Amino acid sequence: MTKEAAAAKPAVVLLSGGLDSMVSAGIAKSQGYAVNALTIDYNQRHSRELESAGLIARTLGAQRHVVLPLDLRQFGGSALTSDIDVPKEGVGQDIPVTYVPARNLVFLSLTLAWCEAIGARDIFIGVNALDYSGYPDCRPEFISAFQDLAELATKAGSEGDRFTVHAPLQFLSKAEIVAKSYELNIDPAMSWSCYDPTPEGLACGLCDSCRLRQQGFAQTGRTDPLEYAVRL
């Protein structure tokens, strides 16, 4: 660890391995924070993203990268944690079956716990309220409410030492997020977005996440470096 990294203000970044979380982590680093990356291995269908999270954490020079096991298949209730087909027909208006019940609430609670344990007061999460699949735990109201909850739920908060939840991508389109990755000089090929990879390890190209990602690259005039079974 460099002297500069040791002196930097610590932050905990929720790092799934997806494009949004990668850019969020890159923004944290660019703002001078010492990145502590937290990846939740929730036994999700698209576990390929865990490899991406490790690569991103190493590339960004994270102080620590914790991969925390949490088997949400014990609960099910989502196409990502049970034997429910991932929809491939296109992004709809309703909350899709890829919604994992209360996932970001659970994950942010774990992020908050690690923050308090290491004396950090800044959390970064890559949620986005524009180009997303309608998940309620990506809304600005949720992020604001969780920050208030953090004050009530922790020793630090009750003593007046507030936490800040940074959601730097909250109001960016997917195209703007893609552009931001290049602005930060972070290779988007490191990230993984597909909910339902093929047996050969390709991104399916048809799930909501693949569609939104491909659309974002197309709108920037760039070619997505991921390999897809189907390119739209």
N, C-alpha and C positions, 0 to 999 in steps of 0.2 A: 504494500500500500504506500502511495506517495505521501509526502508531508502535506501536500495540498488536500488530498482525499481525507487524510486523518483530521484535518482542521475544518473540513466542510461540515455544514449543518446536516444532521442525518434526516433522512426521510424513508418511509416504507412505501414501496411501490407494489401494488397488486399486479403481478405479471403473469398473464395467462399463456403468453406465447403468441397471441394474435396481433394483428397489425395495430389495432388501437392501443393495446397495452404497451406494445413496443414503443410507439410514438410518445405515449405518456411518460414512459421511463426516460426516453431521450430528452424530453422537455425538462424533466426533473434534473437530469444531469446538466443540461445546458444552463439551468438557473443556478447552478452551483451547489446543489444538494449532493450529499454522499448517499448513493442509492443502496438501499437494502431491499432486495427483491423477494417477494413472497408469492410462491406458486402453489395453488391448491390442487393436489391430485385427487379429484373426487370420483375417480373410476369412471370418467366420462367416456363416451363412445369415441370421441376424437382425441385420444391420448397422444397422438402425434404432436400436438401442440406443446406437450411437456418438453420434448427435445428442443423445440424452438425456444422455449423459455430459457433453457439452460444456455443455449448459444447466445441469445440476446444478453443475458446477465453477464456472461463472460466478456462479450464484445464491449459492453458499456462499462466494464470495470466495476461491477457491483461489489460493495464491501462484503456483503454476504448474500447468498441465495438459498433460501429455505424452501424446500419442496415438502409440503405438509400433506400427509395422507388423510383423506376424509371420505369414506366410502358412501356416497349419496345413492348408490344403487340399492342400498338397504331401504331407502325411502321410495325410490322410483318417482313416478309422476311426471316424467319428461321423456321425450324421444332421445335425450342425451344420456339418460340414466336407467333406461329400461328398454324392453323389446317392443318399441313403437317405431314405426317407419318414420324416417326424416322426410318431411314434405319436399317435393322437388318441382312443384307446379308454378312457383313464383311467389313473391312477397305479397301477402294478403293484408287485409285491414284488421283482422282479429289477432289477439295474442296467440302465437303459434304453439304447437306441442313441443317445440324445442325450448320453451321457457322452463327453467329449473326452479321449482318453488323456493322463493325467498333467497335465491343464491347470493345476490350481491349483499343482502343484509347479513347473511351468515359470513361471507368472505370479508366484508368490511369489519365485522366484529372481531374476527381473528387478526386482521391487519391492525386494528386499534389496540388489541392486546399486546402484540409485538411492539408496536410504537411505544406504549407506556413502559414496557419492560426494558427497552433500551434507551429510554429518555428522549425519544424523538417526539415531535409534536406535529409533523406534517405527513399526510397520507396522499398518495397519488393513485387515481383510478381512471381508466380509459373509457368510461361510459360516454355515450353519445346519444343525444336526443333527436337528431335529425335523420340520418341514414341508419336506421336500426329496425328491428323486427317488431316493435311495439311492446317491448318488455317494460313492465311498470317500474322495475328497480333500476332503470336507466334515466328516469326523469329528474329534472333539476329539483323538484319538490322533495324527492327522496334523499338526494345528496344533502340538501339543506337541513332536512329533518334529522338525518344521521349525525351531522355535525353537532346539532343541539343535543342529541342523545348522548354523544361522546362526553359532553360536559357533565351530564348527570350520572353516567355509568362508570366513571373512573375516579380514582383517588386524585390524580393530577387535575382533572376538570373540576372536581369539587373544591379544590384548593385555589381555583382561579387560573390555572395553567391550561389554557384552552388548546384544543387540537384544531387544525385546519385540514379540511378535506378538499384537495385540489382535483378538479375535473376539467383539465385544460382543453379537452376535445368536446366539451358538452354541446357547444353550438356550432361545431364544424361539420361540413358535409364530408362524405367519404372521399370525394375528390380532394378536398382541402387537407384531409388527413394524409392521403397519399403524397400530396405535394410537400407537406410538412416533413415527411420521412426523408425526402431528398434534400430539403433545406437543412435538415439536421445531419445530413450525410450518413444516414442509417439505411442499410440495404434492406428493402422490404422482402427480399428473398429469404431472410432469416425467419420471418414470421409465418404463421400458419392460421388459416381462417376456416377451413372446411369442417362442417359438422359430421360428414359421412364419407371418409376417404375410401377409395377403392381398395380391394385386396392387394393391388400392385403398389399402393402407396401414393396414388395420384389424388389430387383434390377433385371432388365429383363435378364441380362446375355448375350444379343445378340447385343446391340448397340455398336458403336465404342468404347465408353468410357469403357463399361463393358469388352469388349474383350481385350483392351489394359491393363486394370487393372489386369484381370485374368491371362493374359500372363506374366505380370511382376511378380506376385506372383509365378506362376509356375516356372519361370526361377530362382527364389531364393530358390526353394524347400520348400516354405512355403504355408500354406493354408490361403486363403483370409477369414477373419472372417465375411464378409458380407454374408447375406442370399440372394441367387439367385433363381429366378424361373427356370433358366437353367444354369448349370455349364458346361463349355467347357472342 
